[in-house]
Amino acid sequence: MRELEVDALLLSHGADLPWLTGYRAMPLERLTMLVLRADGDPVMVVPALEAPRVAEADDLFAMEPWTDSQDPIELVLSVLGGPRGASSHPLRLAISDRAWAASVLSLQHQLPGASWLEASVVTSPIRAVKDATELEALHEAAAAADRVAAMLQGGEIGLLGRTESEVSDHIGSLLIEGGHQQVNFAIVGSGPNAASPHHEPGRRVIGRNETVVCDFGGTYSLDDDVGYCSDITRTVVTGPPSGEIDECYQVLLTAQQAAVDSARAGVTAEHVDHVARQIIEDAGFGALFMHRTGHGIGIEAHEDPYLVVGNSEPLQPGHAFSVEPGIYQPDRFGMRLEDIVVIGEDGSPEPLNAADHRMAIVDA
């Protein structure tokens, strides 16, 4: 914060608050805000009815509960030192990227001389480098997702004759049974729907000889902590694949594995994207790969670092991210292959997912 000349972090909804305090604010209109000053003790402004949910943390922050008869914005201002006009020494404040707009606008109205930036400018570079405890949680989350992926590939999750939404619900229930506290998503796209990377599972009944893209993940907690995310994608075929589908998958597998191998400390995030993209382009499928190669993962399913063109940030030990190229033939079929990868202490890539990478044929 001092390096960036930030006077205070104002953390509300989003992942920064639980990352620092262990407390995740409910997504309600009542304001919860940790006021973390560069100089001075941090204070948690929290609705009185939510205060019992905040673990005792006297060594981390003071509590300032507020009732419905009080204005929480005024409490935040008092912690900051009171309202300041344009003539006062201007504050430089970093506020949660996902704070309610109403809260941001109220604070800006009361602090007309302040300058503002996203809290992620301060927190993301720190959050992106996972410590040993965080890496353990990511390992456990990935292993739990792997078990579900293995069931999918082994035919234990019925596909034929079921709707995409039924399969999605089944995958979600298995994530919970396997130790996840929450299902974040369970994408199931079959046949032509598999060509839509973020397809919403619907009433379409899965038929024979189709690719089925299953991309799923959830939040997994160790010892009742705030939880870290899993994210895996495996594509299966409901019957012998056509020559075209087999050719595309072999290109996809080669691209994904080459990208994983290239992800080493000192290599830029965009280089990993380039490695995957170049292989797919050289095979003539470049126009069918329309999204970035990967995203960081931690408390949030998507966070820094992003493996995308234009991101020249060097990877470093402790970075955790997905590697997930895809090939999508509009209105016909699609496929994606995704693992979570961590940069190890020696600078080499350590894939967290071990589920079979070969194209599984599921005739069930």
Secondary structure, DSSP 4 states (H G I P E B T S, - for coil): -TTTT--EEEE-SSSHHHHHHS----SSSS--EEEEESSS--EEEEETTTGGGSPP-TTT-EEEEE-TTS-HHHHHHHHHTS---TTSPPPEEEE-TTS-HHHHHHHHHH-TT-EEEETHHHHHHHHTB--HHHHHHHHHHHHHHHHHHHHHHTT-S--TTSBHHHHHHHHHHHHHHTT-SEEEEEEEEEGGGGGSTTPPP-SPBP-SS-EEEEEEEEEE-STT-S-EE--EEEEEESSSPPHHHHHHHHHHHHHHHHHHHH--TTSBHHHHHHHHHHHHHHTT-GGG--S-SEEE-SSSSSEEEEESTT--PBP-TTBEEEE--EEEETTTEEEE-BEEEEE-TTS-EEE---S--S-EE---
